[in-house]
Amino acid sequence: MLLNPPAKINLGLFITEKRPDGYHNLETVFYPIPVTDTLEVKKLEFETLPFRFQQAGRKIDGNQEDNLVVKTYMMLKEEFNLPPVDIYLDKRIPMGAGLGGGSSDAAYMMRAINEMFELGLSDAEMKSRISRIGADCAFFITDSPAYATGIGDILQPINLSLKGYYLVLVKPDLHISTHEAYSGVKPHQSETDLRKMAEVPVKEWKTFVSNDFETSLFPRYPQLSAIKETLYEMGAVYAAMSGSGSCMYGLFKRPAVGRVKEIFSDCYVYSCQLRK
């Protein structure tokens, strides 16, 4: 089975509370974008090991057993006594970018296993299980726009479409860990209901939609602030940091990728027209 796990951007992100368990509650809107990895899963015949894992593309540090795709399979294997599988992952979504690539890979692994072995898990059952792997994994079970609360695992569908807008991603050679990002935030109750974004023109978002991580990370990494400012100077109707990572994005009414690649020649740059 061949799948293409997509990335996501965060449309606004407010850190509202630090929980007793050390995690943080937040409010955000997850929006899927057509930047994808490639995941292939096959049954393994006559194999004594539980899995075989091969990885290409962007290098992933650490042991195979720590990869979220492998963790997802091993969790399901323990519950459903699954046979061995052959896993191939071509990693193209930048890591440490706030684009959710690892979470998407894990969710799509669960979707693949559920279908391949006819486990009969509903979307709700898959979301419950995959949330054990990562907070925002559940979003990628259905990967449609959603208003997220809790630690990113409580999802509410939102009728929001950016169809026709041009998306530009710019990621400098900078990795921001989740721990580093959260270490500087000051939780606060939001005065903005992000669900209202669907009712307001995108060009007005910058007056009330923001990402709390920018407040603490921009002074530490001024190149991120400079990228956001440049995206606006180039005509973006809205620009922001995605999630807690180092990727900035801009939404444009017209194509801008040629100029962006020229200006940010030392960065990862991706551009596309959003189709839904």
N, C-alpha and C positions, 0 to 999 in steps of 0.2 A: 504494500500500500504506500502510495506516494502522496505527501501532503506539503503544503506551503504555509507554515505558521507565520502570521503577520505581526507587525509591530503595532504600537499604539502611541498616541500623544495624549498628554493631559491638558484639558482645556480648563485652566484654573486649578489651584490646589491650595487648600487652607488646612493648616495643622491646628486642630481644635483642642486637643487634650492629650496629656501623657497618662497612660493607663498604669494601673498597679503592676501589670506584668512586664512593664518596660517598653511596650510598644506605644505607638501614637495613634489616636483617632484622627481621621482626616475627612475632608469633603473635596471631591474632585469630579470631573467628567472624563471618562475614558472614551477615546475615539480611535477606531481601528484605521490603520493606514497601510497601503500596499507595498511596504518594504518587508520582504519575507526571507526566512530561512527555508531550507529544504530538508524534509524528514522522510526517510523511507524505512518501513518496518516490514520484515518478512518472518515467516515461521522458519525455524531451524530444524532440519531433520538430522537424526543420528548425532546429536550433540550432547555432551555430558555437562558442559558449563551452562548456567542459566541464561546467559546472553553473550552476544558478540557485538562490540561497539566500535564503530569507525567514525572518525570526525575529520572534516575538511574545512577549508575556508579560514575564518578568523580563529586563531589559536585560543583554546580554553585551558587555562591553568588548572592544576589539581588532578586528583585521581578520577578515573572513570566512574567509580561508585558514587562520587559526589555530584556528578552531572545530574541536573534536574530531570532529564529524560530517563536516565537509568533509575533514579530514585522513584519516579512514577511507575515504571514497569515493575520494580521490585516490590513496591507497595501492593500493586494489584496481583502480582504473582503469589504473594503470601496469602492474600484473601481468597483468590480464585484458583490456586494451584495451576498456574499457567505453564505451558511448555516453553522451551527456549525460543528466543527471538534474535534476529539479526537486525541491528539498528545502525542506520547511516544518517549522520547529521552534517549538512553543509551549512556552516555558520556564516551568515552574511549581515545580519543585523548587528550594528556596533554594540559592544558591551560597555557597561558603566555609563550609558547614555540617557537612561530614563525612558527607554523605548519598550521595555518589557519583553525583550527577546527570549530570555531564559524561561520566563513564565509562560510565554506563548508556546515554546517548544514542549514544555511539560504538559500543558493542557491538550495540545494536539496529539501528544503521545497517548494520553488517556482516551481521547476520542478514537484514535486508531485501534487501540487494544480493545476498546468496547465493541467496535464494529467487527474487527477480525475474529474475535473469539465469542461473539454473540453473547456478551455478558448481560445485555438488556438493561443497562443503567440509563435512567432518565437524565436530562440535563441537570436537574436539581441534585440528583444523587452524585453525578460527576463533579459538580461544583463543590459539594460538601467534602468529597474525598480530596480533590485537587487543592483545596484551601490548606490542607496539611503541608503541602509542598511549598507554597508561597502565597502571600497575601493577595496579590492581584492575578493569580492564576485563574481564578474562577471566571473572570471577565472573558477570557479567551475560549471558554467552552461554547459560547454563542457569538462572541466578538462582534456585537452590535453596540452602538452608542449607549452608554449607561452612566447614571449618576451614582457615584460610589461613596459610601460612608464606612464607619468602623475602621478597620485597618486596610480598607480597600476591598473587602470581601462581601460587603452588603451592597447589593446591586439593584438599581431600579432603572428600567428602560426609560430612555429619554428620546422624544421625537425631534431629533436634531440632525440636519443634513448639511454637509459642506460641499455637496456635489457642484462641480464647476469651478471651484476655487483651485488655485495652484499652490501646492505645498512645497516648501523649501526647508530641508533639514541641513543644519551646519553643526558639525561636531569637531571641535579642535582636538589635538592629541593630548587629551586630558581625561583621566579616569577619576570619578568622584564616587567613593564607596558610600553605601547606604548609611553606615555608622557616621562617617564624616558629615554627611548632609544633615542628619538629624541632630548632631551634637550642637549645632548652632541655632536651632529654631527655638522660638518662644511661643508656645501654644496660646491660642486666643480664640474666642468665639467669633465666628464670621458674621458680619452684618449683611453679607450678600448671599442670596439663594442662587446657586449656580444653575439650578433647573430653569431659571428665567432666561438663560442664554438663548434658548430656542425661540424666545419671543422678541429678541432684540437683534437688530442688524449687527453683523460681525464688526463693522467699522466702529461701533460704539463699545465693543467689549473692553477695550483698553481703559475705559473710564471706571470700570467696576470689577474686572476679572484680573486676577494676579496669581502668581505662584509664590507662596511664602518662602520657599528655599532661595529665591533670588535675593531676599533681604540680607541673608547671612552669607551666601556664597559669592555674590557679586563683589563685595569689598575684598574678598580673599582671592578671587579670580577675575580681575577686571576685564580680561579678554572676553568673558561671557557677556558682560554688560555692553562691551563695544560691538559684539556681534549683533545683539538685539537692536542697538541704536542704528547700526548700519542697515539692518533689514528694514527698519522703518524708513530710513532715508531713501532706500531703494523702492519704496512704494508699498510695503506690506500694510495690510489693513489691520492685522493683529500679529504680534510676535511675542514669544515667551519661551521660558525653559520648560522642557518636558520632564515631568516627574522630579526625581531627585538627582538626575544625572547631568552630564555636561553637554547634552544636545539642545541647541536652540532651534526653534522653528518659526517660520513666517508663513502667513496666508496671504496670497496675492490674487488680484483679479485678472492679472495677465502673466504670461510666462516670464521668468526672470533667471532661469538656470544659467544661461551663458555668462551673464554679468556676475552672478554669484560665484561661479567656479573661478572666474578671473580674480575677483576680489579675495576670495578665501581659498587660494590655491594650495595652502598647506593644511587644509581641513578636509574631513569627509563631507562631501556635499551630495545631496540627493534631491531630485525634484520630480514632481509628477502632477498631473491633474486628477483631483479626487473625483471618483465616479459614483460615489454614493454617500 
